Amino acid sequence: MISVHALIAFIGALAVVYAIPGPDMALVLQTSTSRGIRHGVANTAGLAIARATHVTLSACGVAALLKASPGLYEGVRIVGALYLAYVAIQILRSRGFGLKADGGHAGFAPSLRSSFAKGMLSSLLNPKALLFCSVLLPQFIDPQGAPVWSQVTELGVVLVLTGIAFDLACVFGASHLTSFLRHSPRAERFQRWSFAAVLLAFAIRIPFA
């Protein structure tokens, strides 16, 4: 079992990383303000699945394979960048809120499954997240302690739960802006274009980082 001191240090490291604005945070904020809490939670669920997958792949050595294969790594990065650009374009093409003031749907609104998939793919197609897991997790594993698989499982659960906590904080924080944005078309357009610009910036930056 992971020691309390190591666990606290691990959570602290995760908190710093999750607090840094990135494409995942931008996606959750945009979805929550434009589509509501349920879609924001769907994003969160997708991100959680992606992070659990990264932990599993890291433990299986896939991260090391990506690191040793520059071509494969670059390919995954480019696919991830293209997906972020696609999401940003979808945001720009949308007509604002998918909900009416009475809670009904206004025109086309993406399904919860779509929001889940966007959350999962935005993180799953980011090889840096996978490499981050492969670098961070070994720092908190004690070779003389419990079986490595047990420690990796514990750290993976903590990583996913900490991410969920941060994502839900973004979801519920952003949801408070929904009422204001719904009654202010200009503010809503600014919000939508701002988040799309952030995602496009990350998409452009990823291939050159």
C-alpha positions as CSV (number, residue, x, y, z in Angstrom):
1,M,0.0,0.0,0.0
2,I,1.2,3.5,-0.8
3,S,2.4,5.5,2.3
4,V,0.3,8.4,3.4
5,H,3.2,10.8,2.8
6,A,3.7,9.5,-0.8
7,L,0.0,9.7,-1.4
8,I,-0.2,13.4,-0.3
9,A,2.8,14.3,-2.4
10,F,1.2,12.5,-5.4
11,I,-2.1,14.3,-5.0
12,G,-0.2,17.6,-4.7
13,A,1.6,17.0,-7.9
14,L,-1.6,16.1,-9.7
15,A,-3.3,19.2,-8.3
16,V,-0.7,21.4,-9.8
17,V,-0.9,19.7,-13.2
18,Y,-4.8,19.7,-13.3
19,A,-4.9,23.3,-12.3
20,I,-2.9,24.3,-15.4
21,P,-5.3,25.4,-18.2
22,G,-5.2,22.9,-21.1
23,P,-7.4,21.6,-23.9
24,D,-9.3,19.2,-21.5
25,M,-10.2,22.1,-19.2
26,A,-11.2,24.3,-22.1
27,L,-13.5,21.5,-23.5
28,V,-15.2,20.9,-20.1
29,L,-15.8,24.6,-19.5
30,Q,-17.1,25.2,-23.0
31,T,-19.4,22.2,-22.9
32,S,-20.7,23.0,-19.4
33,T,-21.5,26.7,-20.3
34,S,-23.1,25.9,-23.6
35,R,-24.8,22.5,-23.0
36,G,-25.3,22.3,-19.3
37,I,-24.2,20.2,-16.3
38,R,-25.2,16.9,-17.8
39,H,-23.0,17.3,-20.8
40,G,-20.2,18.6,-18.7
41,V,-20.5,15.5,-16.5
42,A,-20.5,13.4,-19.7
43,N,-17.2,15.1,-20.7
44,T,-15.8,14.3,-17.3
45,A,-16.7,10.7,-17.6
46,G,-15.0,10.5,-21.0
47,L,-11.9,12.1,-19.6
48,A,-11.9,9.7,-16.6
49,I,-12.0,6.7,-19.0
50,A,-9.1,8.2,-21.0
51,R,-7.0,8.8,-18.0
52,A,-7.6,5.2,-16.7
53,T,-6.6,4.0,-20.2
54,H,-3.4,6.1,-20.0
55,V,-2.5,4.5,-16.6
56,T,-3.1,1.0,-18.0
57,L,-1.1,1.6,-21.2
58,S,1.7,3.2,-19.2
59,A,1.9,0.2,-16.9
60,C,1.9,-2.1,-20.0
61,G,4.9,-0.2,-21.5
62,V,3.1,1.5,-24.4
63,A,4.4,4.9,-23.3
64,A,8.0,3.5,-23.6
65,L,7.2,2.3,-27.1
66,L,5.9,5.7,-28.1
67,K,9.0,7.4,-26.6
68,A,11.2,5.0,-28.6
69,S,9.3,5.4,-31.8
70,P,9.4,9.1,-32.9
71,G,7.3,8.5,-36.0
72,L,4.5,6.8,-34.1
73,Y,4.6,9.4,-31.4
74,E,4.4,12.2,-34.0
75,G,1.6,10.4,-35.8
76,V,-0.5,10.2,-32.6
77,R,0.2,13.9,-31.8
78,I,-0.9,15.0,-35.2
79,V,-4.2,13.0,-35.0
80,G,-4.8,14.6,-31.6
81,A,-4.1,18.1,-32.9
82,L,-6.5,17.5,-35.8
83,Y,-9.2,16.3,-33.4
84,L,-8.9,19.4,-31.2
85,A,-9.1,21.5,-34.4
86,Y,-12.2,19.6,-35.4
87,V,-13.8,20.2,-32.0
88,A,-12.9,23.9,-32.2
89,I,-14.5,24.2,-35.6
90,Q,-17.7,22.4,-34.3
91,I,-17.9,25.0,-31.5
92,L,-17.6,27.9,-34.0
93,R,-20.2,26.4,-36.3
94,S,-22.7,25.8,-33.4
95,R,-25.5,28.3,-32.9
96,G,-25.0,28.8,-29.2
97,F,-26.9,27.1,-26.5
98,G,-28.5,23.7,-27.1
99,L,-31.1,24.4,-24.4
100,K,-34.0,26.8,-24.3
101,A,-34.8,28.7,-21.2
102,D,-37.5,26.1,-20.3
103,G,-35.0,23.3,-20.6
104,G,-36.1,22.0,-24.0
105,H,-33.8,21.5,-26.9
106,A,-33.2,24.4,-29.3
107,G,-32.5,22.9,-32.7
108,F,-29.8,20.3,-32.9
109,A,-28.1,19.4,-29.6
110,P,-25.4,16.8,-29.3
111,S,-26.2,13.7,-27.3
112,L,-24.6,12.8,-24.0
113,R,-22.8,10.1,-25.8
114,S,-21.3,12.7,-28.1
115,S,-20.1,14.8,-25.2
116,F,-18.7,11.6,-23.5
117,A,-16.8,10.7,-26.7
118,K,-15.4,14.2,-27.1
119,G,-14.0,14.1,-23.6
120,M,-12.5,10.7,-24.0
121,L,-10.9,11.4,-27.4
122,S,-9.5,14.8,-26.5
123,S,-7.4,13.2,-23.8
124,L,-6.9,9.7,-25.3
125,L,-5.3,11.3,-28.5
126,N,-2.9,13.3,-26.5
127,P,0.3,11.2,-26.2
128,K,1.8,13.7,-23.8
129,A,-0.8,12.7,-21.2
130,L,0.4,9.1,-21.6
131,L,4.0,10.0,-21.3
132,F,3.1,12.1,-18.3
133,C,1.7,9.0,-16.6
134,S,4.8,7.0,-17.5
135,V,7.1,9.6,-15.9
136,L,5.0,10.5,-12.9
137,L,3.9,7.1,-11.6
138,P,7.3,5.5,-11.1
139,Q,8.4,8.4,-8.9
140,F,5.9,7.2,-6.3
141,I,6.4,3.5,-6.5
142,D,8.4,1.8,-3.8
143,P,10.2,-1.3,-5.3
144,Q,10.5,-2.7,-1.7
145,G,6.9,-2.2,-0.9
146,A,3.7,-3.9,-2.2
147,P,3.6,-5.5,-5.6
148,V,4.2,-3.0,-8.3
149,W,0.9,-3.7,-10.0
150,S,-0.9,-3.0,-6.7
151,Q,0.8,0.3,-6.3
152,V,0.1,1.3,-9.9
153,T,-3.5,0.4,-9.4
154,E,-3.7,2.6,-6.3
155,L,-2.0,5.5,-7.9
156,G,-4.1,5.2,-11.0
157,V,-7.3,5.3,-9.0
158,V,-6.1,8.4,-7.2
159,L,-5.1,10.0,-10.5
160,V,-8.5,9.4,-12.1
161,L,-10.5,10.5,-9.0
162,T,-8.4,13.7,-8.6
163,G,-9.1,14.5,-12.3
164,I,-12.8,13.9,-11.8
165,A,-12.8,16.3,-8.8
166,F,-11.1,19.0,-10.8
167,D,-13.3,18.5,-13.8
168,L,-16.5,18.5,-11.8
169,A,-15.4,21.7,-10.1
170,C,-15.1,23.2,-13.6
171,V,-18.5,21.8,-14.6
172,F,-20.4,23.3,-11.7
173,G,-18.4,26.5,-11.7
174,A,-19.1,27.1,-15.4
175,S,-22.8,26.2,-15.0
176,H,-23.3,29.3,-13.0
177,L,-22.5,31.3,-16.1
178,T,-25.1,29.6,-18.2
179,S,-28.1,31.8,-17.2
180,F,-26.1,35.0,-17.8
181,L,-24.8,33.8,-21.2
182,R,-28.2,32.6,-22.3
183,H,-29.6,36.1,-21.9
184,S,-26.6,37.9,-23.4
185,P,-26.0,36.8,-27.0
186,R,-22.9,39.0,-27.3
187,A,-21.3,37.5,-24.2
188,E,-22.3,34.0,-25.4
189,R,-20.6,34.5,-28.8
190,F,-17.5,35.9,-27.1
191,Q,-17.4,32.9,-24.8
192,R,-17.8,30.4,-27.7
193,W,-15.2,32.1,-29.9
194,S,-12.8,32.4,-27.0
195,F,-12.9,28.7,-26.1
196,A,-12.7,27.7,-29.8
197,A,-9.6,29.9,-30.1
198,V,-8.0,28.2,-27.1
199,L,-8.6,24.8,-28.6
200,L,-7.3,25.9,-32.0
201,A,-4.2,27.4,-30.3
202,F,-3.5,24.0,-28.6
203,A,-4.1,22.2,-31.9
204,I,-1.6,24.4,-33.7
205,R,0.9,24.2,-30.8
206,I,0.9,20.4,-30.3
207,P,2.7,19.4,-33.6
208,F,5.5,21.9,-32.8
209,A,5.9,21.4,-29.1
